[in-house]
Amino acid sequence: MSNATPYVLVLYYSRNGQTAEMANQIGRGVARAEGIEAKIRTVPPVSPDTSASLPPVPDSGAPYVTREDLANCAGLALGSPTRFGNMAAPLKHFLDGTGDLWLNGKLVGKPAGAFTSTGSLHGGQETTLLTMMMPLLHHGMVLCGLPYSESALNETSTGGTPYGPTHWAGTGAQQALSDHEKALCQAFGERIARLALKLAS
């Protein structure tokens, strides 16, 4: 990734890998737009043990996000598993520490959207996406969803909403992303990337 090339930050927290796979699919969608790249990043877990600490780089998967990654992005895709209809604590913990970016308007006018994975089909997909959008609105970002012109949105029997991509992981053995879910993730990534280029011009 070139320092001069604009990027969409695909920022997520994943416990069992499904949200991470969605992030990778969104990154593929970003790659469809010429002149912009995907930067895939995660956040460390939080712990009730205040002495717990982690190395600055995870053992596997995407690197941990920095505040500079967020401040300098051209667009943002924010992903989390559902926790009682809201984002997981590690992602909210990171966002709660971005007050100075808000004060300085670093994210104003940039496109953003949300994606999520749930264990049950009606386990809070839409509420998680909508509540994840609240801090994005406070940052002055331009919200992006999925239009019904995406045929997979009408055809899916698994995840997928107009508010953003979703995945139905199941409550037993974790289900892989369906073809429709992959298609919607990729369409979402491409849409944010193209909006980022237009809004930056």
N, C-alpha and C positions, 0 to 999 in steps of 0.2 A: 504494500500500500504506500503510495507516494504521499509525502507531507502536503503537497499542493492539491491533491485530489479530494474533493468533498466526500463525506461519508455519511451513511445512515448508521446510527448507533443502535444495534439490536441488543438491548439490555434485558437480562432475564435472571430469575432464580428458578432452579429446578431441583426437586428432591429425588425423583425417581427416573429422570431422563426424558420424559415426554415433552416438557416445556423446552428443554435444550434442543430436542429434535425439531420442534416447531421453529426455534430461533434459526437453526441451520437452513430450514426450508425457506424462511423469510429472507435469509441472506442470499439464497439462490435467486429469489425474485428480484432483489436489489441489483444483482449482477446482470439482469436483463436490460437495465437502463444504462446507456452509454454515458460515460463521464462522471460516474459516481460509484462508490464502493460500499461494501458492508463492513462494519467493525463489530464483531460479535464479542460481547463481554458479559460477565456474570458478577454476582455479589457474594461475599462470604456469608455463611450462616451466622445467626446470632445465638448467644448462649446465656442461660441464667447464671452461669459461672463467670463472674466478672474478671477472673484471672485467666480465663481461656484466651488463647491467641492462636493465630494461624500464620503460616508463612505467607509472604507477599504474593506468591504465585501458587495456584492450586496444583495438586498432583496430576490432574487430568482435566480435560475440557477447556473451555474458554478462560482467558486470563481475567483477573478481577478488574472491574471498571475503576477508572480514576475520575476525579471531578473534572479534569481537563478533557477527558473523553466526552463527557456530557456537554461541557461548555462549548466545545468546538464543533459539535456535530451539526450537520445540515438538516437532519431529520432524526426522529426517534421512534423505535418500536419497542414497547415495554411489555414484558411477559412474566407471568407468575402463575403457579397453581392456585386454585381457589382455597381460601381459608375463611370459612363462614361467610361467603359472599364478598370477600375482599381479597386484596393481595396478601401474600405471605410477608411476615414480619421482616425478614432480611432485606427485601426490596424497599419496603416502606422506611426502614431504618436508614438506608442510603439516601432516599429522597428527602427525608426529614432533615438531612444535613446540607441541603442545597439552598439555604436561605440567602446566602450572598449572591448566588447566581440569579435568584429571583430579584434581589435588590438592584442588581446591575443589568437586568433585562437581557441576560445572555441567551435565553431561549425564545424570546418574543418573536412571533412571526414564522417560526419553524414548524413543519408538519410533524404530527405525532399520532400514534395509535397504540392500542393495547391488544394483547393476545393471552389466552389462558388455557389450562387443561384441568378437567374435573373428573372425579371418580365416577359420578353418576350423571346421567344425561340431563337431569334437571337439578344439578347440584350447585347452581349459582353462577353459571357461565356469564349470563348477561349482567348480573349485578356486580360481578367481579370486574368486568370490563368497564362498566359505567363508573364504579368507584375508583378505579385506577385512573380514570380520565380527570378526576378532580384536581390533583396536583398539576397536571398538564395544563389545565385551564388557568390555574393560578400563575403558572409560568408564562402565560400569554401565547401558548402554542396553538397551532391550527389543527383541529382534530380531524382524523382520517379514519373512515370505516371501510366497509366493503359494499359496493353497489350490487343490486340484484341483476345487473347486466352480466355478472359472473355466474355462468350457468351452474357451477357446482353448488352455489348457494341455494338454488331451487331444487337440486337433485340429491343433496346430502341426506343420509339417514343416520349420520354420526354427528360430528361437531360442525360448527360454522354458523356465524351470525352476521347481520349487517353492521354490528358494532365492532367487529374485528374477528380474526380467526379463533376458533376454539377446537379442542380435542376432547373426545370422550374416551377416557383411559380405562374405564371399568373399575369395579371394586374388588375383583379377584386378581387373576393374572392380568398384568398390564397389557392393554391392546396397543398395537402399533398404529401409527397414523394411517388413516384411510387415504385412498387416492383423492377423494374430494377434499379432505382436510389438507393434504399436501398442496393441492392446486390452489386452495384459498390462501394458504400461507404465502405461496409464491406470488400470487396476484397482489396480496397486501404489501409485500416487500417492494414489488415493482411500482405500485401506486404511490407509496410514500417516497420512493426514490425520485419518480418523475415530478411529484409535487415539490420536493425539495429543490430540484433544479429550476423549476419555474419560479418558485418564490424567491430564490436567491438571485434571479436575473433582473 
